[in-house]
Amino acid sequence: MAAWIALRGDLEWPPVLLGLAVLLWVAGFDIIYACQDVEFDRLVGLRSVPKTFGVRRALGIAAACHALMIVPLVGLGLAYPLGPIYFAGVAAVAALLIYEHALVRPDDLTRVNVAFFQVNVVISMGLLIVTVVDLLV
């Protein structure tokens, strides 16, 4: 949003919606990643989402963040406006987020790094590519 304001001198809905989507996405995967450290958090008294709510609920909160992320992405596509290529990309992002959450379970956090590093790279690069292609077509 700051880059938009710096370049255009105003603030409109597209950067706000994109900023909200990024906020929810980062919050969701940060909570997933933090689940690995719940014992350390308890030991040293840190206040993390997994420590406060437990790993199972923390993963539910992360899933809620990721589900809510789709709303501003759709809103961005409508506000800008973007076309069918972008919306296909948003659908793919939703599917990838479901896959990310299927990888990580409260009783098995061994695939957090796959979810965190590999799936999120595909999400970020994929959404960038479909958005650029949509704008160019």
HELIX and SHEET records of a PDB file:
HELIX    1   1 ALA A    2  ARG A    8  1                                   7    
HELIX    2   2 TRP A   13  ALA A   34  1                                  22    
HELIX    3   3 CYS A   35  ASP A   37  5                                   3    
HELIX    4   4 VAL A   38  VAL A   44  1                                   7    
HELIX    5   5 VAL A   49  PHE A   53  1                                   5    
HELIX    6   6 VAL A   55  ALA A   79  1                                  25    
HELIX    7   7 PRO A   84  LEU A  103  1                                  20    
HELIX    8   8 VAL A  112  ASN A  113  1                                   2    
HELIX    9   9 VAL A  114  VAL A  119  3                                   6    
HELIX   10  10 ASN A  120  LEU A  136  1                                  17    
END                                                                             
